[in-house]
Amino acid sequence: MFKGFFSIFRSEVVRIITSPRLLFLIIGIPLGLFIYYTSLLNSGVPEKLPVVLYDQDRTQTSRQLGRMLNSSSSLNIVSEVFSYKDGEKKVRTDEALAFIIIPDDFEKNIFKGNSVSVVCYYNSQYILAGGIINKAFQTVVGTFSAGAHIKALMQKGNSSYQALAATSPVNTDKHILFNPYTNYSYYLNLSLMPMSIQIVIIVISIFSLGSVLKYDQGKELLEVGNQKIGVICMAKLLPYTIIFSIIGFFMNSLLYYKIKIPMHGNIWIINLYFIFFIIICQCVALFFVSLSTSLRAALTIGGGFAAISFSFAGYTFPEEGMPTVIKFINYCFPFTSYLRLTINYAVRGMNINIYDWKYILALIIFLILGFVSMFIYGNKLKKGGYDVK
């Protein structure tokens, strides 16, 4: 049994080393994506998003508001326009993401104590950029409005403390628990990196197991493995498990030491979580290989399954807001359970508890699914390969 195991294991290692294309798929693509995501989200939060300003008042007060808007880290007034149509055109042609209008008689109405509206049109198709622009706009205009109100009250004889209390009688005290810097690099990289490597794991594992069936090598593999299906599957997949584990260690080091995502757990336990996730993904790959009628079908279904799992993970759209049916579908993807368990442990500092039972149960079911799939895969090996090439 051990002789057969090492023979298959050695053959798979040689196959990897002697195939530049396979090496690129296994190592080059994940590392390239890691570098891309790290550089793409390097600043953490998008800054200096382009906006245009239409100042109809053109007074000292309106220019002061314009300077305040431009000094915001999120906004960059790329140009001033002199008509509504020009501003609208720049937003429609993506020269700017927002169009801000300061109305006529802006200064006069402020000095009279009248209400005045500053308008911001932004492109909500860009959800992230639109949200950041809207938040920055509200903050700047709110600060400007409060300052003008305080100044007016002080001119009426109120002290600075009285004016401040009258302007903002209720203060808020907000505490952001797990991403205090609202850093998008922390938020997105924590999911995008394992998501990208998950696709590679499933596709490569399907290719390793399915290529035997495609080229009618099943009976030969059974002879080498002494008819032990479990030994054959372990020997075929173990080289990839080791390689992906090393890549995973690098990924976690990049996330928690280079990008510096707040970590409240032990890095070695986080790495163990990822190794377990690799094994689960390989079980899923074995399932698709066993039930498919060709390698092409297995690769198509497996790749599609891995790709859409991010949409069902409830990461960018909260699980609590999903329909009940979709909540159950979420657990059909191992990425959901892995991501939730990792965030709970690494970021929130929570050990496995009773609230995690549904994620653990889902992963155990995937393990059982892989174990059952071994016997189906073994039957295909006995036939030599797929019935349909």
N, C-alpha and C positions, 0 to 999 in steps of 0.2 A: 504493500500500500504506500509506504513512504517513498519507495523507489519510483512508483508511478507519479506520486505527487511532485517530487522534485524534477522529474523528467518533463512534466507538463509546465511546471513553474519556470524551469530554465528555458524551455522553448518559447514561452510567452515573453520572457525578458529579452531574449535574442531578437524576437520579432519587433519589440519596441525599439531596441537600440539600433537595429539595422534599417528602420523605416523613418526617414526624415519627416515624411508627411505625418506619421502617427505621433512622433515627438513634438511636432509643431502644434498638433491638435491638443495633445495632452498638457504640454508645458507652455508653449508659446502663446496660445490664445488666452488662457487664464491670466498669465503674467501681463500680457498686453492690455487686457481689460482692467486689471488692477491699476496699472500705471495711468490708463486713460481716465478712470473714475477719480483717482486721486488728484490728477492735474485739473480735471474738469471742475471739481468742487473744492479747489485749493483754498479759495477765499472764505469758504464756509457759508457766506450769505451773499447773494447777488448785490452788487453795489453800482451806483451811478447809472441807473437805468435811464435811457433817453426820454425826455419829455419836452414839449414845446409850450411856450407861454404867450398868451394874448392879453396884454395889459391895456385895457381900454381907458383906464384912468390916467396913467402915466404921471403920477404925483410922487412925492417923496415917500408917502406911506405905502403906496402900492409897490414902489421899487424896493422898499425895505422887506415887504413880504416876499417879493421875488428873490431877493438875496437869501432870505431864510430858507426858501424852498430849495435853492441851488446848493446851499451849504449842507443840506441833509446828505448823509452818507448813501442814501438809497436813490436819490434823484439827481439828475444832471440835465439842466436846461440847455439843450443843444442849439436852440434858436428861438427867436421871438418872431411872431407873425403879426400881421396887421389886419387880418380878417378871419372870420369864422371858417370860411371855405378853405383857406390856406392851412389852418390847423387841422381841420378834418382830413384834408388830403394827406398830410404827413403821417397821420395815424393809420389811414387806410393803406398807404404804401409801405408801412413798417419802417418809415424813417424815424418814428418816435412811437413809444408805447402808451403815451398819455398826452392829453391836451388840457391845459389849465387856463381858465378864463377869470381874470380879475375885472369886475364890472365897472362901468362908468360911475362917477360920483362915489367911488369907494371911500376916499378920504373924507369927503364932506359928510357922508352918512355916519361914519365912525365918530366924527367930532360931534355930530348932533345926537349920538346915542341911538341911532336907528339900526335895525337889523339889516345886515348885508350878507349876500351869499357869494362865495367863491366856488366855481364849478370845476370839477375834474372829470373829464371823459377818459376812460382807459379801456384797453382791449382785454375783455375778460376771457377771450379764448386762450390767452396765456395765463393760466390760473395762478401760477406761482408769482410771475412778474406783476400781474394785476393786483394780487393781494398785497405784495410788498409796497407797490406804488400807493395804493389806497391807504395802507396803514401809515406810511410816511407823510402823505398829504394830510390825513386827519390829525396826526401828531403836530405837524408844523402849524397848520391853520389853528388848531386848538390852543397851542402855545401863544401864537400871535394874538388871538382873540382874548385870551386871559390877560396878556400883558396890556392890551388896550383898555380892558375893563378895569384893571387895577389902577392904571394911570388916571382914568376918568374919576374913579372913586377918591383917589388921593387929591385930585384937584378940587374935590368938593369938601375937603377937610378931614377925610378919614386917614388914620395911620396906615402904614404899610401892612401891619399885622391884621388890622380890621379889613382892609381892602382884599388881602389874600384870603381871609376867612370867608368873606362875602362871595368871592369869585369861585372858590372851591371849598364849600362847606363839608363835603364828604370826600375823604381820601381813601384810596384803595391800597392794599398791601398784598401784592401778588408774589407767589413763590413758585417758580418753575422747577419741578422736582428732578427730572431725569435728563433734561437737555437745557440747562440754565442759560446757555448762550444762544439758544434757538439756532444752532448751527446746522445747516442743511447737509454739510459733509458728514456730520455724526449720524444724522437721521437716515440719509439715503445710502451711504456706503455700507452701513451695517446690514442692509438687505440686498443691495445690488451685487456686492462681491460674492457672497455665498450663492445668490441666485444664478449668477453667470457660471460659476464652477459646477453647480448642480446640473445644468444643461450638458456640460462637457462630460461629467461623470456618467450620466444616464446614456448618452449617445455612444460614448466609447465602450461602455460595458455591453451595450446591445451589439455593437460591432464585433467585440471580442467573442461573445457567445454565439452570435448569429452567423458569423462568417464560417464557422465549422459546419453548420447545417447548409449554408449556401453552396459550399464546395464539396458536399457529400463526404465529409471526413468524420462523421459521427461514429461509425463502427471502429475506425482506427483509434479514435480518442478513447473509446470505451476499453479497447484492448490495453492501451498504455496505462489507463487509470484503473485497471483490474476490475472493471465493471462497477466501480464505486462512484455513484453520481455526485455525492457530496464532496468527495475528494477532487473530482474533476472540476466542479464549479469553484471550489476554494482555490485550487491551483491556477485556474484561468484568471480569476479576478484579483488574487492577492497582490500581484505586481502593481496593478493599477491602484489598489487600496493603499499601498505603501507610497506610491508617487503622489496621489491626491492628498494623503495625510501630510506629507512634507509641504505641498503647496498650501494646504490649509493652515499649517503652522505659520508659514510665511504670511498668509492673509491675515490671521489673527494678530500677529506681531505688527503688521502694517496698520491694522485698525486701532489697536489699543496703545501702541507705543509711538508710531509715526504720526498718524492722524490724531491720536490722543483722545479717542472716545472715552468718556468717563467709565471706569471699570470698578465694580465693587465685588468682583469674584476672583477666583484663582485662574490664572491663564492656562494651567495644565488641565483643569477640569473643563474649561471652555474648549480646549483642543480635543479632549475625550468626547465631548458632545459632538464635535465635528466628525471625528472618526466614526462614531455611531451613525451619524447622518450619511456618511459615505456608504456604509454597509446597507443602510435602508435604501438608498438610491440604487445600489446594485441589485437588491432584491426586486425593486420595481422593474429594473432592466430585464432581469431574468423572467419576470412575469410576462412582459411584452414579447420577449423572444419566444417563450413557450406557447403563447396563444396565437401568434401571428403565423401567416402562411408563407411569408417570405421575409428576407432581411430588409428589403426596401420598405415593406409595410411596418415592420417593427421599428425601424429608424424614424419613419414618418410619425407614427403614433407616439413613440417615446419622446421624440424631440418636441412635438406639439404639446404633450402633457407637461413636460418640464417648463416650456416657455410660458404657458398660461397660468402656471401655479402662482406667479407673483400677483396676478390680478385677483386671485381668490384668497390670498394670504391675509386680507383685511389690514394691510399695512398703510396704504395711502387712503383707503376708504374704510373707516372704522367698522369693525365687525358688529358693534352694537346697533348700527344703522342699517344693516343688511336684512333682507327678508329671511324668514326662518329657514326656508329651503336652502338658500345660499349658505347660511351658517353651517348646515350639515355638510354641504358639498365641500366647504373649506377643508374639512378633515380628510377628504379623499386625496389630498396633496401633502406629502411628507414635509414639504418646505414650510407649510403653515405651523406645524407642531415644532419643528426645529427652531424656527425663528422666534416663536413665542417663548419657548423654554430658554433660549439663549438670552433674549432680552430680559426676561425675568431674573435670570441668575447673574449675568454679566453687568447689565446696566442698572437694574433695580436692586441688586444685592439680595434677591430672594432665593432661598434654598427650595428644592422641590417640596411642594406641599399639596394639600388636598385639592387646591384649585387647579393644579396641573394634571389631574388624573385623566382628563379627556385627551390631552396631548400625548401623554404616555401610552394610553390605550390605543390611540391611532397608530403610533409607531410600532407597538407590539403586533398589531394586526398586519402591518406591512411585513414584519419579520415572518409571521406565520404564512403570509401570502408567498413570500420568497421560498420558504421551506416546501410548501405544497407544489410550487412551480418547478422545483428541482425534479420531481418525479415525472411531470409532463415533459420537461426538457429531456429527461433520460429516455423516455419513449421515442422522442424524435431522433435521439442519437442512435437508438437501436435500428431505426429505419434507414439511417445513413444521413438523412438531411431532410430539407423541406420537400413536400410533394410538388409544390409549384416553385419553379426557379425564377 
